[in-house]
Amino acid sequence: MSVASFFSSSLSIIGDLTPQGTIGALETNFYLVCPAKSQLEREAEILAKDTPDSSGYVWQNGEYYYAVYGAYENKNDATLVIKQLEKQQTNCELLEIYFNQILIDEDFSVDQRNLLVSTYSMFLTSFRLLSDLAIGQQTAVYSTAYSQEKLDGLIEKLEKNADLFESAFTNNSSYKINETIEYFSDLIETVCMTKPEIQDLKYKSIEILEIYKNLCEDLK
């Protein structure tokens, strides 16, 4: 069982057919614990680094830039973290982020549907692994070498999935398929650039969430 196993999973990935096409991923929510926000991006970047053990990431939502301590799949987990930070005299706001369902209005073979499911699920698989590694290092359960080994394994899986996807959809030049390929390339690049260090693992895990959210927005 992973160090982060107490974090609940709220995302369901399916490959079912509907009258409108193929569902690649169901809608879901994530929760950001934010110790500060500002209407100025530069100020938010400074604030993001002020909280100990924070990810240092800045997430724009509406008119505000939020300094993000961490991201969680379950609201109860996020609320628990907020209570822990309050004991350290750090007040935080809970920001709920909505992810649209991914629906592609095309008919695919069973193999193509399965590959769509696999591809979209890899975004959240990557987020979960980086989050787990960050917690594991912070609690001295995982070493830097172990984290690097896991990152290398993830990169290998992502690159294999990318090759299979592009091969399976060689003759499909639809907007949604092309966008999926582009965003998946961004995911691979982000994971490849991740250092096996606590702060960078946290930062990159939230960056992956933002890549996935942008994908969901583009494909809605």
N, CA, C and O of each residue as an XYZ file, in Angstrom:
880
protein
N       0.843     -1.201      0.000
C       0.000      0.000      0.000
C       0.873      1.244      0.000
O       1.865      1.295      0.726
N       0.533      2.232     -0.785
C       1.357      3.430     -0.906
C       1.190      4.328      0.295
O       0.211      4.231      1.036
N       2.179      5.219      0.480
C       2.138      6.163      1.584
C       0.907      7.046      1.503
O       0.336      7.420      2.527
N       0.495      7.379      0.282
C      -0.640      8.292      0.100
C      -1.959      7.551     -0.045
O      -2.922      8.115     -0.564
N      -2.026      6.305      0.398
C      -3.229      5.516      0.175
C      -4.435      6.037      0.937
O      -5.572      5.688      0.619
N      -4.191      6.880      1.953
C      -5.328      7.417      2.700
C      -6.060      8.490      1.908
O      -7.167      8.886      2.274
N      -5.452      8.964      0.823
C      -6.158      9.918     -0.027
C      -7.137      9.144     -0.905
O      -6.748      8.188     -1.576
N      -8.373      9.542     -0.901
C      -9.406      8.822     -1.639
C      -9.365      9.152     -3.117
O      -8.963     10.249     -3.505
N      -9.782      8.201     -3.943
C      -9.848      8.419     -5.383
C     -11.272      8.728     -5.788
O     -12.189      7.966     -5.481
N     -11.467      9.859     -6.488
C     -12.810     10.252     -6.888
C     -13.000     10.234     -8.397
O     -14.068     10.589     -8.895
N     -11.967      9.823     -9.126
C     -12.062      9.843    -10.590
C     -12.393      8.463    -11.119
O     -11.750      7.481    -10.749
N     -13.389      8.383    -11.979
C     -13.719      7.137    -12.660
C     -13.439      7.298    -14.140
O     -13.860      8.278    -14.755
N     -12.737      6.350    -14.706
C     -12.437      6.376    -16.134
C     -13.161      5.205    -16.782
O     -13.046      4.071    -16.315
N     -13.899      5.464    -17.844
C     -14.613      4.409    -18.524
C     -14.455      4.566    -20.021
O     -13.944      5.579    -20.498
N     -14.894      3.565    -20.758
C     -14.812      3.645    -22.205
C     -16.127      3.257    -22.832
O     -16.146      2.599    -23.872
N     -17.214      3.647    -22.227
C     -18.536      3.257    -22.679
C     -19.006      4.078    -23.872
O     -18.572      5.211    -24.081
N     -19.899      3.481    -24.642
C     -20.526      4.179    -25.754
C     -21.832      4.805    -25.287
O     -22.564      4.194    -24.508
N     -22.128      5.989    -25.741
C     -23.384      6.667    -25.486
C     -23.935      7.088    -26.851
O     -23.232      6.970    -27.855
N     -25.169      7.571    -26.907
C     -25.690      8.065    -28.192
C     -24.851      9.198    -28.775
O     -24.916      9.473    -29.973
N     -24.055      9.860    -27.914
C     -23.235     10.971    -28.389
C     -21.809     10.552    -28.762
O     -21.082     11.341    -29.366
N     -21.399      9.340    -28.417
C     -20.048      8.917    -28.751
C     -19.405      8.117    -27.644
O     -20.088      7.382    -26.930
N     -18.095      8.251    -27.490
C     -17.328      7.492    -26.514
C     -16.937      8.376    -25.340
O     -16.388      9.463    -25.518
N     -17.230      7.889    -24.129
C     -16.813      8.608    -22.929
C     -15.414      8.149    -22.556
O     -15.180      6.959    -22.347
N     -14.482      9.093    -22.472
C     -13.114      8.751    -22.096
C     -12.846      8.925    -20.626
O     -12.028      8.207    -20.051
N     -13.544      9.899    -19.989
C     -13.350     10.148    -18.560
C     -14.572     10.858    -18.009
O     -15.139     11.733    -18.664
N     -14.974     10.482    -16.810
C     -16.109     11.123    -16.166
C     -15.686     12.440    -15.521
O     -14.506     12.666    -15.249
N     -16.659     13.289    -15.287
C     -16.377     14.551    -14.597
C     -15.941     14.259    -13.168
O     -16.312     13.235    -12.592
N     -15.162     15.153    -12.608
C     -14.690     14.975    -11.240
C     -14.283     16.324    -10.661
O     -14.250     17.327    -11.374
N     -13.977     16.344     -9.380
C     -13.514     17.554     -8.703
C     -12.196     17.285     -7.999
O     -11.921     16.162     -7.577
N     -11.387     18.324     -7.879
C     -10.199     18.283     -7.042
C     -10.248     19.480     -6.097
O     -10.964     20.452     -6.339
N      -9.486     19.393     -5.032
C      -9.540     20.425     -4.005
C      -8.137     20.957     -3.715
O      -7.228     20.200     -3.374
N      -7.982     22.262     -3.856
C      -6.703     22.905     -3.611
C      -6.729     23.603     -2.256
O      -7.661     24.344     -1.945
N      -5.717     23.362     -1.472
C      -5.555     24.046     -0.186
C      -4.669     25.254     -0.430
O      -3.504     25.121     -0.805
N      -5.236     26.439     -0.210
C      -4.559     27.678     -0.612
C      -4.377     28.619      0.586
O      -5.362     29.132      1.117
N      -3.150     28.849      1.011
C      -2.892     29.751      2.143
C      -2.984     31.229      1.781
O      -3.004     32.073      2.677
N      -3.039     31.565      0.495
C      -3.085     32.988      0.105
C      -3.567     33.109     -1.334
O      -3.527     32.151     -2.106
N      -4.027     34.317     -1.673
C      -4.418     34.607     -3.052
C      -4.187     36.081     -3.324
O      -4.106     36.889     -2.399
N      -4.082     36.424     -4.593
C      -3.854     37.809     -4.983
C      -4.358     38.008     -6.411
O      -4.440     37.061     -7.193
N      -4.688     39.233     -6.730
C      -5.046     39.545     -8.112
C      -3.804     39.816     -8.953
O      -3.897     40.031    -10.161
N      -2.650     39.805     -8.310
C      -1.380     39.999     -8.997
C      -0.609     38.684     -9.008
O      -0.333     38.117     -7.951
N      -0.265     38.202    -10.183
C       0.410     36.915    -10.292
C       1.756     36.914     -9.560
O       2.089     35.955     -8.864
N       2.516     37.981     -9.720
C       3.845     38.035     -9.087
C       3.736     37.981     -7.569
O       4.535     37.321     -6.906
N       2.751     38.671     -7.027
C       2.557     38.643     -5.574
C       2.171     37.242     -5.113
O       2.640     36.775     -4.076
N       1.320     36.575     -5.881
C       0.917     35.214     -5.533
C       2.105     34.260     -5.567
O       2.194     33.346     -4.748
N       3.018     34.471     -6.511
C       4.213     33.635     -6.599
C       5.073     33.775     -5.352
O       5.642     32.799     -4.864
N       5.159     34.993     -4.845
C       5.934     35.233     -3.615
C       5.240     34.589     -2.425
O       5.882     33.951     -1.591
N       3.917     34.761     -2.350
C       3.143     34.186     -1.256
C       3.194     32.664     -1.276
O       3.169     32.024     -0.224
N       3.266     32.090     -2.462
C       3.283     30.633     -2.594
C       4.519     30.016     -1.963
O       4.505     28.845     -1.584
N       5.575     30.786     -1.850
C       6.825     30.277     -1.285
C       6.958     30.551      0.203
O       7.921     30.117      0.835
N       5.985     31.276      0.768
C       6.081     31.682      2.173
C       5.665     30.594      3.154
O       6.119     30.590      4.298
N       4.812     29.674      2.724
C       4.324     28.629      3.620
C       5.259     27.428      3.594
O       5.519     26.879      2.523
N       5.768     27.010      4.744
C       6.659     25.838      4.785
C       5.995     24.595      4.199
O       4.811     24.348      4.430
N       6.759     23.821      3.445
C       6.297     22.570      2.833
C       5.262     22.776      1.733
O       4.651     21.810      1.277
N       5.055     24.018      1.300
C       4.092     24.301      0.245
C       4.640     23.867     -1.108
O       5.851     23.746     -1.296
N       3.722     23.635     -2.049
C       4.136     23.249     -3.402
C       4.825     24.399     -4.129
O       5.670     24.180     -4.997
N       4.456     25.626     -3.764
C       4.991     26.793     -4.467
C       4.268     27.084     -5.769
O       4.663     27.984     -6.511
N       3.213     26.333     -6.054
C       2.490     26.490     -7.322
C       1.453     27.602     -7.219
O       0.876     27.829     -6.156
N       1.223     28.292     -8.336
C       0.189     29.336     -8.409
C      -0.855     28.909     -9.424
O      -0.538     28.601    -10.573
N      -2.111     28.895     -8.981
C      -3.222     28.458     -9.829
C      -4.160     29.646    -10.055
O      -4.648     30.250     -9.099
N      -4.404     29.971    -11.303
C      -5.327     31.062    -11.602
C      -6.750     30.543    -11.658
O      -7.046     29.557    -12.333
N      -7.619     31.220    -10.942
C      -9.041     30.881    -10.968
C      -9.837     32.184    -10.965
O      -9.890     32.885     -9.955
N     -10.447     32.500    -12.089
C     -11.147     33.778    -12.203
C     -10.171     34.934    -12.163
O      -9.175     34.939    -12.886
N     -10.451     35.911    -11.323
C      -9.612     37.105    -11.226
C      -8.434     36.929    -10.272
O      -7.585     37.812    -10.155
N      -8.387     35.788     -9.592
C      -7.368     35.612     -8.563
C      -6.325     34.551     -8.930
O      -6.593     33.595     -9.659
N      -5.143     34.766     -8.394
C      -4.061     33.796     -8.455
C      -3.900     33.219     -7.047
O      -3.683     33.954     -6.084
N      -4.008     31.907     -6.946
C      -3.976     31.247     -5.640
C      -2.617     30.587     -5.395
O      -2.104     29.859     -6.245
N      -2.057     30.849     -4.239
C      -0.860     30.146     -3.797
C      -1.315     28.787     -3.269
O      -2.106     28.726     -2.328
N      -0.830     27.709     -3.859
C      -1.341     26.379     -3.536
C      -0.376     25.622     -2.628
O       0.796     25.438     -2.957
N      -0.887     25.194     -1.491
C      -0.103     24.345     -0.592
C      -0.067     22.915     -1.126
O       0.990     22.289     -1.202
N      -1.259     22.410     -1.497
C      -1.338     21.054     -2.022
C      -2.670     20.810     -2.692
O      -3.608     21.587     -2.518
N      -2.763     19.718     -3.469
C      -3.984     19.353     -4.189
C      -4.434     17.962     -3.750
O      -3.612     17.074     -3.522
N      -5.755     17.787     -3.634
C      -6.295     16.543     -3.087
C      -7.536     16.114     -3.864
O      -8.304     16.946     -4.347
N      -7.715     14.799     -3.974
C      -8.863     14.265     -4.702
C     -10.119     14.217     -3.847
O     -11.230     14.184     -4.375
N      -9.953     14.214     -2.552
C     -11.077     14.081     -1.643
C     -11.187     15.316     -0.745
O     -10.191     15.776     -0.187
N     -12.390     15.842     -0.615
C     -12.601     17.058      0.169
C     -12.236     16.864      1.635
O     -11.705     17.774      2.271
N     -12.520     15.687      2.166
C     -12.193     15.433      3.570
C     -10.691     15.472      3.815
O     -10.231     15.963      4.846
N      -9.928     14.944      2.848
C      -8.472     14.983      2.967
C      -7.983     16.427      2.987
O      -7.139     16.796      3.804
N      -8.519     17.237      2.081
C      -8.121     18.637      2.003
C      -8.499     19.385      3.282
O      -7.729     20.208      3.777
N      -9.676     19.098      3.806
C     -10.127     19.746      5.045
C      -9.239     19.369      6.217
O      -8.946     20.200      7.077
N      -8.814     18.124      6.247
C      -7.911     17.672      7.314
C      -6.588     18.429      7.263
O      -6.056     18.830      8.298
N      -6.062     18.622      6.059
C      -4.805     19.363      5.901
C      -4.981     20.808      6.362
O      -4.095     21.368      7.007
N      -6.114     21.405      6.034
C      -6.381     22.782      6.451
C      -6.378     22.887      7.977
O      -5.826     23.836      8.534
N      -6.992     21.916      8.652
C      -7.023     21.928     10.118
C      -5.623     21.779     10.695
O      -5.287     22.411     11.697
N      -4.816     20.947     10.066
C      -3.436     20.773     10.524
C      -2.633     22.058     10.370
O      -1.838     22.414     11.240
N      -2.850     22.753      9.252
C      -2.139     24.010      9.013
C      -2.621     25.111      9.958
O      -1.839     25.978     10.346
N      -3.896     25.083     10.327
C      -4.421     26.071     11.277
C      -3.731     25.945     12.630
O      -3.531     26.943     13.324
N      -3.369     24.728     13.003
C      -2.644     24.510     14.261
C      -1.259     25.139     14.211
O      -0.653     25.421     15.244
N      -0.763     25.355     12.986
C       0.540     26.004     12.798
C       0.373     27.491     12.499
O       1.297     28.145     12.015
N      -0.820     28.019     12.795
C      -1.130     29.442     12.598
C      -1.156     29.839     11.123
O      -0.850     30.980     10.776
N      -1.525     28.886     10.255
C      -1.658     29.179      8.820
C      -3.102     28.940      8.398
O      -3.560     27.798      8.352
N      -3.802     29.994      8.096
C      -5.186     29.885      7.635
C      -5.223     29.677      6.125
O      -4.497     30.333      5.379
N      -6.073     28.763      5.688
C      -6.129     28.424      4.265
C      -7.561     28.455      3.745
O      -8.523     28.291      4.495
N      -7.669     28.665      2.467
C      -8.945     28.616      1.769
C      -8.998     27.331      0.951
O      -7.992     26.897      0.389
N     -10.188     26.727      0.891
C     -10.370     25.522      0.094
C     -10.942     25.917     -1.262
O     -12.035     26.478     -1.339
N     -10.207     25.625     -2.325
C     -10.636     25.964     -3.677
C     -11.016     24.682     -4.411
O     -10.173     23.809     -4.620
N     -12.277     24.569     -4.799
C     -12.748     23.390     -5.512
C     -12.599     23.604     -7.018
O     -13.064     24.605     -7.564
N     -11.947     22.653     -7.676
C     -11.705     22.740     -9.117
C     -12.494     21.642     -9.820
O     -12.390     20.464     -9.479
N     -13.277     22.048    -10.798
C     -14.136     21.111    -11.521
C     -13.473     20.681    -12.837
O     -12.931     21.501    -13.577
N     -13.532     19.380    -13.100
C     -12.992     18.813    -14.340
C     -14.143     18.256    -15.167
O     -14.896     17.405    -14.692
N     -14.281     18.727    -16.393
C     -15.359     18.272    -17.260
C     -15.198     16.812    -17.663
O     -14.095     16.265    -17.682
N     -16.339     16.200    -17.986
C     -16.328     14.883    -18.619
C     -15.674     14.996    -19.996
O     -15.834     16.000    -20.690
N     -14.943     13.964    -20.377
C     -14.379     13.919    -21.728
C     -15.242     12.991    -22.572
O     -15.335     11.792    -22.307
N     -15.867     13.563    -23.589
C     -16.737     12.815    -24.484
C     -16.310     13.085    -25.916
O     -16.252     14.238    -26.344
N     -16.016     12.035    -26.650
C     -15.606     12.178    -28.047
C     -16.683     11.574    -28.934
O     -16.957     10.376    -28.865
N     -17.288     12.406    -29.765
C     -18.444     11.986    -30.552
C     -18.033     11.278    -31.848
O     -18.368     11.714    -32.949
N     -17.307     10.187    -31.681
C     -16.885      9.368    -32.809
C     -17.026      7.899    -32.429
O     -17.032      7.550    -31.249
N     -17.138      7.052    -33.429
C     -17.188      5.610    -33.192
C     -15.776      5.042    -33.284
O     -15.039      5.317    -34.231
N     -15.413      4.244    -32.278
C     -14.084      3.656    -32.239
C     -14.188      2.144    -32.060
O     -15.213      1.617    -31.625
N     -13.111      1.475    -32.404
C     -13.035      0.047    -32.131
C     -12.854     -0.153    -30.626
O     -12.565      0.796    -29.897
N     -13.024     -1.379    -30.174
C     -12.832     -1.674    -28.745
C     -11.411     -1.324    -28.318
O     -11.202     -0.746    -27.251
N     -10.434     -1.676    -29.154
C      -9.037     -1.383    -28.822
C      -8.792      0.128    -28.726
O      -8.067      0.587    -27.844
N      -9.392      0.887    -29.626
C      -9.227      2.335    -29.584
C      -9.879      2.936    -28.336
O      -9.322      3.842    -27.715
N     -11.062      2.428    -27.972
C     -11.722      2.923    -26.768
C     -10.884      2.633    -25.532
O     -10.734      3.486    -24.657
N     -10.339      1.420    -25.468
C      -9.491      1.065    -24.327
C      -8.257      1.958    -24.253
O      -7.810      2.326    -23.167
N      -7.714      2.299    -25.412
C      -6.530      3.147    -25.447
C      -6.859      4.581    -25.030
O      -6.051      5.240    -24.375
N      -8.035      5.061    -25.407
C      -8.483      6.372    -24.947
C      -8.575      6.392    -23.427
O      -8.102      7.325    -22.779
N      -9.184      5.359    -22.869
C      -9.318      5.256    -21.414
C      -7.938      5.266    -20.752
O      -7.705      5.990    -19.785
N      -7.041      4.460    -21.285
C      -5.685      4.365    -20.738
C      -4.969      5.708    -20.790
O      -4.301      6.104    -19.835
N      -5.114      6.400    -21.909
C      -4.419      7.678    -22.095
C      -4.911      8.724    -21.110
O      -4.104      9.399    -20.471
N      -6.224      8.870    -20.977
C      -6.749      9.878    -20.044
C      -6.454      9.515    -18.596
O      -6.220     10.394    -17.767
N      -6.465      8.227    -18.292
C      -6.201      7.819    -16.907
C      -4.760      8.072    -16.499
O      -4.467      8.210    -15.311
N      -3.845      8.136    -17.483
C      -2.434      8.347    -17.163
C      -2.165      9.721    -16.556
O      -1.190      9.896    -15.825
N      -3.015     10.690    -16.853
C      -2.842     12.010    -16.235
C      -2.997     11.917    -14.718
O      -2.197     12.467    -13.961
N      -4.045     11.209    -14.291
C      -4.288     11.088    -12.861
C      -3.352     10.076    -12.209
O      -3.005     10.210    -11.035
N      -2.946      9.066    -12.971
C      -1.943      8.127    -12.468
C      -0.650      8.869    -12.157
O      -0.013      8.621    -11.133
N      -0.270      9.769    -13.035
C       0.954     10.555    -12.843
C       0.828     11.471    -11.639
O       1.746     11.570    -10.825
N      -0.318     12.143    -11.529
C      -0.552     13.015    -10.373
C      -0.424     12.232     -9.071
O       0.231     12.679     -8.130
N      -1.051     11.069     -9.026
C      -1.048     10.281     -7.796
C       0.347      9.793     -7.434
O       0.726      9.798     -6.263
N       1.114      9.373     -8.439
C       2.459      8.885     -8.147
C       3.337     10.000     -7.594
O       4.021      9.810     -6.589
N       3.325     11.159     -8.241
C       4.160     12.267     -7.773
C       3.738     12.711     -6.378
O       4.586     13.035     -5.547
N       2.448     12.728     -6.120
C       1.960     13.094     -4.787
C       2.428     12.093     -3.743
O       2.854     12.467     -2.650
N       2.343     10.818     -4.094
C       2.768      9.767     -3.168
C       4.268      9.848     -2.880
O       4.698      9.686     -1.738
N       5.056     10.097     -3.923
C       6.501     10.205     -3.731
C       6.862     11.398     -2.839
O       7.766     11.314     -2.008
N       6.149     12.496     -3.021
C       6.403     13.684     -2.194
C       6.116     13.390     -0.728
O       6.905     13.745      0.147
N       4.979     12.737     -0.458
C       4.625     12.387      0.918
C       5.618     11.384      1.479
O       6.031     11.485      2.634
N       6.000     10.412      0.651
C       6.950      9.405      1.099
C       8.299      9.972      1.475
O       8.908      9.543      2.455
N       8.770     10.936      0.702
C      10.046     11.577      1.044
C       9.905     12.480      2.260
O      10.808     12.552      3.094
N       8.771     13.170      2.361
C       8.561     14.075      3.484
C       8.500     13.322      4.810
O       8.866     13.861      5.854
N       8.031     12.066      4.762
C       7.938     11.240      5.968
C       9.116     10.274      6.093
O       9.118      9.388      6.948
N      10.118     10.458      5.227
C      11.351      9.662      5.270
C      11.106      8.176      5.012
O      11.871      7.328      5.470
N      10.036      7.863      4.276
C       9.764      6.475      3.901
C      10.443      6.140      2.579
O      10.943      5.030      2.396
N      10.460      7.101      1.661
C      11.071      6.917      0.359
C      12.380      7.697      0.277
O      12.508      8.784      0.840
N      13.338      7.128     -0.425
C      14.600      7.816     -0.679
C      14.525      8.541     -2.017
O      13.617      8.302     -2.812
N      15.484      9.425     -2.256
C      15.561     10.114     -3.540
C      15.781      9.115     -4.674
O      15.207      9.247     -5.754
N      16.609      8.127     -4.414
C      16.898      7.106     -5.435
C      15.636      6.323     -5.780
O      15.394      6.016     -6.948
N      14.834      5.998     -4.770
C      13.587      5.276     -5.004
C      12.635      6.117     -5.856
O      12.008      5.618     -6.790
N      12.542      7.400     -5.514
C      11.666      8.299     -6.275
C      12.100      8.399     -7.729
O      11.260      8.403     -8.629
N      13.398      8.480     -7.962
C      13.899      8.568     -9.327
C      13.576      7.293    -10.104
O      13.222      7.343    -11.282
N      13.702      6.156     -9.429
C      13.384      4.879    -10.072
C      11.914      4.844    -10.493
O      11.585      4.391    -11.589
N      11.039      5.324     -9.616
C       9.610      5.341     -9.919
C       9.290      6.331    -11.039
O       8.435      6.061    -11.882
N       9.966      7.463    -11.049
C       9.773      8.445    -12.117
C      10.210      7.872    -13.460
O       9.530      8.051    -14.471
N      11.337      7.191    -13.465
C      11.827      6.569    -14.704
C      10.834      5.534    -15.218
O      10.597      5.437    -16.422
N      10.256      4.763    -14.303
C       9.273      3.763    -14.698
C       8.017      4.396    -15.271
O       7.437      3.888    -16.231
N       7.595      5.522    -14.671
C       6.427      6.233    -15.173
C       6.689      6.795    -16.564
O       5.837      6.701    -17.446
N       7.849      7.368    -16.755
C       8.199      7.925    -18.070
C       8.157      6.840    -19.139
O       7.657      7.068    -20.241
N       8.677      5.670    -18.817
C       8.667      4.552    -19.763
C       7.227      4.175    -20.141
O       6.935      3.935    -21.313
N       6.328      4.123    -19.145
C       4.930      3.787    -19.409
C       4.246      4.856    -20.250
O       3.480      4.541    -21.161
N       4.523      6.108    -19.948
C       3.916      7.206    -20.691
C       4.359      7.197    -22.149
O       3.543      7.360    -23.056
N       5.638      7.008    -22.363
C       6.152      7.003    -23.735
C       5.612      5.820    -24.531
O       5.322      5.950    -25.720
N       5.478      4.669    -23.878
C       4.902      3.497    -24.544
C       3.452      3.772    -24.910
O       3.013      3.443    -26.013
N       2.706      4.373    -23.989
C       1.299      4.688    -24.244
C       1.164      5.685    -25.392
O       0.259      5.565    -26.219
N       2.062      6.668    -25.445
C       2.031      7.677    -26.512
C       2.254      7.033    -27.874
O       1.582      7.377    -28.846
N       3.197      6.099    -27.943
C       3.475      5.413    -29.207
C       2.268      4.594    -29.660
O       1.911      4.607    -30.838
N       1.646      3.889    -28.734
C       0.474      3.083    -29.060
C      -0.688      3.962    -29.515
O      -1.407      3.617    -30.454
N      -0.865      5.091    -28.848
C      -1.970      5.999    -29.175
C      -1.809      6.567    -30.579
O      -2.744      6.538    -31.379
N      -0.637      7.076    -30.870
C      -0.406      7.674    -32.189
C      -0.534      6.631    -33.289
O      -1.012      6.936    -34.382
N      -0.112      5.405    -33.009
C      -0.236      4.330    -33.997
C      -1.699      3.959    -34.222
O      -2.121      3.748    -35.359
N      -2.463      3.879    -33.149
C      -3.869      3.474    -33.243
C      -4.732      4.512    -33.942
O      -5.740      4.181    -34.565
N      -4.319      5.789    -33.831
C      -5.137      6.871    -34.395
C      -4.431      7.593    -35.554
O      -4.662      8.776    -35.802
N      -3.567      6.848    -36.251
C      -2.809      7.417    -37.368
C      -3.723      8.036    -38.424
O      -3.409      9.088    -38.980
N      -4.837      7.394    -38.695
C      -5.742      7.856    -39.757
C      -6.867      8.749    -39.227
O      -7.818      9.057    -39.946
N      -6.748      9.152    -37.983
C      -7.775     10.018    -37.390
C      -7.156     11.380    -37.112
O      -6.281     11.507    -36.255
N      -7.606     12.389    -37.833
C      -7.040     13.733    -37.678
C      -8.037     14.689    -37.035
O      -7.967     15.900    -37.243
N      -8.972     14.138    -36.248
C      -9.980     14.982    -35.614
C      -9.331     15.888    -34.580
O      -8.262     15.587    -34.050
N      -9.993     16.994    -34.307
C      -9.470     17.982    -33.357
C      -9.217     17.361    -31.983
O      -8.164     17.585    -31.385
N     -10.172     16.585    -31.483
C     -10.053     16.044    -30.127
C      -8.924     15.034    -30.007
O      -8.246     14.980    -28.982
N      -8.719     14.237    -31.040
C      -7.612     13.281    -31.002
C      -6.273     14.021    -31.054
O      -5.350     13.698    -30.306
N      -6.177     15.006    -31.934
C      -4.934     15.782    -32.030
C      -4.631     16.531    -30.733
O      -3.477     16.605    -30.310
N      -5.667     17.083    -30.106
C      -5.474     17.783    -28.837
C      -5.039     16.820    -27.736
O      -4.206     17.161    -26.897
N      -5.600     15.634    -27.746
C      -5.200     14.627    -26.765
C      -3.717     14.308    -26.898
O      -3.008     14.199    -25.898
N      -3.253     14.160    -28.131
C      -1.834     13.881    -28.376
C      -0.962     15.026    -27.865
O       0.077     14.792    -27.248
N      -1.387     16.266    -28.125
C      -0.614     17.440    -27.703
C      -0.521     17.528    -26.181
O       0.560     17.742    -25.633
N      -1.643     17.364    -25.510
C      -1.645     17.462    -24.048
C      -0.900     16.300    -23.405
O      -0.272     16.460    -22.358
N      -0.972     15.128    -24.036
C      -0.234     13.991    -23.498
C       1.265     14.225    -23.639
O       2.046     13.794    -22.790
N       1.666     14.899    -24.699
C       3.078     15.265    -24.868
C       3.506     16.226    -23.761
O       4.620     16.128    -23.247
N       2.617     17.159    -23.394
C       2.908     18.079    -22.290
C       3.066     17.320    -20.979
O       3.929     17.646    -20.163
N       2.227     16.305    -20.783
C       2.326     15.476    -19.581
C       3.684     14.785    -19.514
O       4.348     14.811    -18.478
N       4.090     14.171    -20.616
C       5.378     13.477    -20.649
C       6.526     14.443    -20.355
O       7.434     14.124    -19.587
N       6.478     15.621    -20.969
C       7.526     16.609    -20.749
C       7.605     17.022    -19.287
O       8.697     17.161    -18.737
N       6.456     17.218    -18.660
C       6.427     17.620    -17.253
C       7.026     16.549    -16.362
O       7.822     16.854    -15.474
N       6.650     15.294    -16.590
C       7.190     14.203    -15.775
C       8.688     14.050    -16.005
O       9.442     13.804    -15.064
N       9.119     14.195    -17.261
C      10.555     14.082    -17.576
C      11.378     15.162    -16.863
O      12.539     14.936    -16.522
N      10.780     16.324    -16.643
C      11.490     17.440    -16.018
C      11.388     17.427    -14.491
O      11.960     18.289    -13.824
N      10.667     16.460    -13.941
C      10.468     16.397    -12.500
C      11.714     15.881    -11.793
O      12.277     14.853    -12.168
N      12.131     16.605    -10.772
C      13.265     16.181     -9.953
C      12.736     15.363     -8.772
O      11.645     15.641     -8.274
N      13.484     14.374     -8.324
C      13.028     13.540     -7.213
C      13.217     14.241     -5.857
O      13.843     13.705     -4.943
N      12.667     15.436     -5.759
C      12.773     16.245     -4.541
C      11.366     16.649     -4.109
O      10.494     16.839     -4.957
N      11.135     16.781     -2.818
C       9.793     16.995     -2.269
C       9.076     18.162     -2.930
O       7.966     17.998     -3.437
N       9.691     19.330     -2.932
C       9.004     20.517     -3.441
C       8.700     20.394     -4.928
O       7.625     20.795     -5.375
N       9.630     19.846     -5.695
C       9.414     19.728     -7.134
C       8.357     18.670     -7.445
O       7.580     18.829     -8.386
N       8.323     17.606     -6.670
C       7.292     16.582     -6.856
C       5.904     17.168     -6.601
O       4.960     16.891     -7.340
N       5.790     17.979     -5.549
C       4.511     18.622     -5.250
C       4.125     19.595     -6.373
O       2.992     19.594     -6.854
N       5.080     20.411     -6.771
C       4.827     21.427     -7.797
C       4.375     20.785     -9.112
O       3.387     21.196     -9.720
N       5.127     19.769     -9.528
C       4.836     19.139    -10.819
C       3.522     18.349    -10.772
O       2.833     18.235    -11.786
N       3.176     17.807     -9.609
C       1.909     17.074     -9.513
C       0.733     18.008     -9.776
O      -0.240     17.616    -10.421
N       0.818     19.244     -9.279
C      -0.265     20.209     -9.508
C      -0.220     20.735    -10.935
O      -1.262     21.015    -11.527
N       0.968     20.871    -11.486
C       1.082     21.262    -12.894
C       0.395     20.228    -13.793
O      -0.239     20.586    -14.786
N       0.525     18.957    -13.442
C      -0.133     17.899    -14.195
C      -1.655     18.051    -14.123
O      -2.352     17.855    -15.118
N      -2.161     18.399    -12.942
C      -3.599     18.634    -12.808
C      -4.060     19.766    -13.722
O      -5.126     19.684    -14.334
N      -3.257     20.813    -13.809
C      -3.651     21.939    -14.654
C      -3.622     21.554    -16.141
O      -4.476     21.988    -16.915
N      -2.654     20.751    -16.527
C      -2.608     20.258    -17.912
C      -3.871     19.454    -18.199
O      -4.502     19.622    -19.243
N      -4.231     18.586    -17.268
C      -5.415     17.753    -17.458
C      -6.693     18.589    -17.480
O      -7.599     18.317    -18.268
N      -6.770     19.604    -16.620
C      -7.950     20.464    -16.606
C      -8.083     21.208    -17.940
O      -9.184     21.324    -18.479
N      -6.978     21.702    -18.461
C      -7.013     22.397    -19.750
C      -7.455     21.446    -20.865
O      -8.185     21.842    -21.773
N      -7.012     20.201    -20.789
C      -7.456     19.204    -21.763
C      -8.961     19.005    -21.675
O      -9.653     19.003    -22.693
N      -9.469     18.838    -20.454
C     -10.909     18.653    -20.261
C     -11.698     19.839    -20.776
O     -12.771     19.669    -21.355
N     -11.172     21.049    -20.569
C     -11.847     22.250    -21.047
C     -11.875     22.291    -22.574
O     -12.887     22.655    -23.173
N     -10.772     21.919    -23.193
C     -10.693     21.954    -24.645
C     -11.586     20.904    -25.305
O     -12.090     21.107    -26.409
N     -11.772     19.787    -24.616
C     -12.527     18.690    -25.235
C     -13.987     18.635    -24.796
O     -14.703     17.710    -25.179
N     -14.443     19.598    -24.006
C     -15.822     19.542    -23.515
C     -16.818     19.786    -24.648
O     -18.028     19.776    -24.419
